[in-house]
Amino acid sequence: MKIPMEVKPAAWGAIGGAVALAIVGFSWGGWMTGGSAAEAASQSARTAVIAALAPICAAQFRNGSDVASKLEELKALGGYKQADFVVSGGWATMPGSESPVSGVAASCVDILTAST
């Protein structure tokens, strides 16, 4: 079968246009693969869980005994040691859970140190 000469440039143009469209779509158009979308959704869910549980952690801290001295002790620590202090105190462990939720302690520290 003989293909007319006019079809060849049109076919190459369509292929080039499809490639250009894909590049522009994934680079600037906000397109993403299924794996990227799943990762973004997972990260968004994790952020939402931490945002919801950190105030509970702070409330558990404030409802404990000797809050003033514990807060001073927390502020005296630096960096990741503050989150470790909150975890070891049990405030990052939610009621009904046996272990702390990852990331809650750091957000809890931010709440506790910002409010005073």
C-alpha positions in Angstrom: 0.0 0.0 0.0 1.4 3.4 -1.0 1.0 6.2 1.5 0.5 9.7 0.0 3.4 12.1 0.6 1.1 14.6 2.4 0.4 12.2 5.2 4.0 11.8 6.3 4.5 15.4 7.5 1.1 15.4 9.2 1.9 12.1 11.0 5.3 13.5 12.2 3.5 16.7 13.3 0.9 14.8 15.3 3.6 12.7 17.0 5.7 15.9 17.8 2.6 17.6 19.0 1.7 14.7 21.3 5.2 14.7 22.8 5.2 18.5 23.3 1.7 18.3 24.9 2.9 15.6 27.3 6.0 17.6 28.3 4.1 20.8 28.8 1.3 19.0 30.7 3.5 17.2 33.1 5.9 20.1 33.6 3.6 23.1 33.9 0.0 21.8 33.5 -0.2 20.0 36.9 -0.6 16.5 35.4 0.8 13.7 37.5 1.1 10.0 37.4 -1.0 7.7 39.5 2.0 7.0 41.8 2.6 10.7 42.3 -1.0 11.3 43.0 -1.1 8.6 45.6 2.0 9.9 47.3 0.5 13.5 47.4 -2.7 12.1 48.9 -0.8 10.1 51.5 1.3 13.2 52.5 -1.9 15.3 52.6 -3.6 12.8 54.9 -0.5 12.5 57.1 -0.4 16.3 57.5 -4.2 16.4 58.3 -3.8 13.7 61.0 -0.9 15.5 62.6 -2.8 18.8 62.5 -5.8 17.1 64.2 -3.9 15.3 66.9 -1.3 17.9 67.9 -3.9 20.0 69.9 -5.0 16.8 71.7 -1.3 16.2 72.7 -1.0 19.8 73.9 -4.2 19.5 75.9 -2.9 16.2 77.5 0.3 18.0 78.4 -1.6 21.0 80.0 -3.9 18.7 81.9 -1.0 16.8 83.5 0.5 17.4 86.9 3.2 20.1 87.5 2.6 21.7 84.1 4.7 24.8 84.8 7.9 22.9 85.7 7.4 20.5 82.8 7.0 23.4 80.4 10.2 24.9 81.7 11.9 21.6 81.3 10.6 21.3 77.7 11.8 24.8 76.8 15.2 24.1 78.3 15.7 21.3 75.8 16.7 21.9 72.2 15.7 20.6 68.9 14.6 17.0 68.5 15.1 16.5 72.3 11.9 18.4 72.9 9.9 16.0 70.7 11.5 13.1 72.5 10.5 14.7 75.9 6.9 14.9 74.7 7.0 11.3 73.5 8.6 9.9 76.7 6.0 11.8 78.8 3.2 10.0 76.9 1.5 13.1 75.7 1.9 12.2 72.0 0.2 8.9 72.6 -3.5 9.3 71.8 -6.2 7.9 74.1 -6.9 4.3 73.0 -3.5 3.9 71.3 -0.4 2.2 72.6 2.2 4.2 70.7 2.7 7.8 69.7 1.7 8.9 66.3 4.7 9.9 64.2 5.1 13.7 63.8 2.6 14.7 66.5 5.2 15.4 69.1 7.0 18.0 67.0 3.7 19.8 66.3 2.8 19.5 69.9 6.0 21.2 70.9 5.3 24.0 68.5 1.9 24.6 70.1 3.2 24.4 73.6 6.2 26.7 73.1 4.2 29.2 71.0 1.4 29.7 73.5 3.6 30.8 76.3 
